[in-house]
């Protein structure tokens, strides 16, 4: 063990605890700065805790918006389980009811080719051509919209391999079934719809042995091979006869996909639910109040004697609260002929800044203008003329309102003054798509003679609030930026504390070095003093 020189010297030196004295002197030079920095860290950790509460509350508010949006005011109801509606475009929904009578469902053609001895039975070489079209007995009319499919069959191809190949073809489903009497059948299904039936033309090319492909030919034997004929769904919508190749209707009720499950009669009703609207308004009021209350408590100055908040005077949170209050107070534009305020929908503002659900105002508004409640959770994008359809997602910077669509004499289309690309669709209509500006990507589709219209856009309160929340918690937003700033300050403080601790160790070492030299000198002086004292004592003794 290395001896402690300072302790050894101390026995004959000053007698002071010089190591503790060195530590105390070094601490006196650095401890106040370290303490100040640590207090700053503690304060910033409280601020970070407050910001974490804000982030969690904003997430909770966003979750409340999602739940409310999942409880739509405008919804589609059916009085029979055989008609299943699914909303695909809530903005396209309009109130009303529709009577639907389904005479028969769309069906696929089913063909059976029997008499095979095994799944792995070999087939002769040849070709099979599949055509799509309509059968009338044994008379076939090809569907010009669908190209034929040709398959080359190699000698030795098994029935199982042929079924797998057919199953990969678009518009065909193939399956091998064990009949239970020692034979196997190849079953083929087309897509639903009368014009999607199958005609198989099968020719042997000779050689290879195996079962002849001609047993799969239906050019003259369709009736014999057909188990079920392909057919369209036949329906009446409010008394008007329609036919569709599919049992999923996408073009009967705007914004709704209807699945037909059986021949039936029923009513689809698009209406607004007062209970859903009331629940959504209350959910919104509760979520906003919780958020505003948290922001107010965290930023309170303490002047009223209730103590300062963890983020007192924080300008970022004050700006966030101001943004929320501005959003609450601003009317929603682009939904009707007049702006819609939250007060119109039964959301009142108290003197202390909190919100309150106002049932009388809600009842009056829902009774007279139920459609206004759509502005809370659903955007609106429409052409006011009713002659065009509008699709696309405007930029987040676009304000609600009316925007001019124009086509000049040269055929150049503009939307809000920005040029659009135009092309003629197969049905003769024109589609114009904005190339620039906040409406970039928005398309207007209408008849070729449409040269002017007004495009109305309304951004829902929920989407505007979601945009504000997303921006706030982003790395460059009000909350995210403040968190980054505090983290950087804490990191700098930690580095400064580490430097001061290193400096304190160096100062202590320097003091120890100097005290060691001093102790050595004191020890030498004490040794000399002791020697002289002993010498004088010896001289002073009487001589015998």
Secondary structure, 3 states (H helix, E strand, C coil): CCCCHHHHHHCCCCCCCHHHHHHHHHHHHHHHHHHHHHHHHHHHHHHHHHHHHHHHHHHHHHHHHHHHHCCCCEEEEECCCCEEEEECCHHHCCCEEEEEEEEECCEEEEEEEEEECCCCCEECCEEEEEEEEEEECCEEEECCCCCCEEEEECCCCEHHHHHHHHHCCCCEEEEEEECCCCCEEEEEEEEECHHHEEEEEEEECCCCCCECHHHHCCCCCHHHHEEECCECEEEEECCEEEEECCCEEEEEECCEEEEECCCCEEEEEEEECHHHHHHHHHHHHHHHHHHHHHHHHHHCCCCCCCCCCCCCCCHHHHHHHHHHHHHHHCCECCCCCCCECHHHHCEEECCCCCEEECHHHHHHHHHHHHHHHHHHHCCEEEECCCCCEEECCCCCCCCCEEEEEEECCCCCEEECCEEEEEEECCCCCEEEEECCCCCCCCEEEECCCCCEEEEEEECCHHHHHHHHHHHHHCCCCHHHHHHHHHHHHHHHHHHHHHHHHHHHHHHHHHHHHHHHHHHHHHHHHHHHHHHHHHHHHHHHCCCC
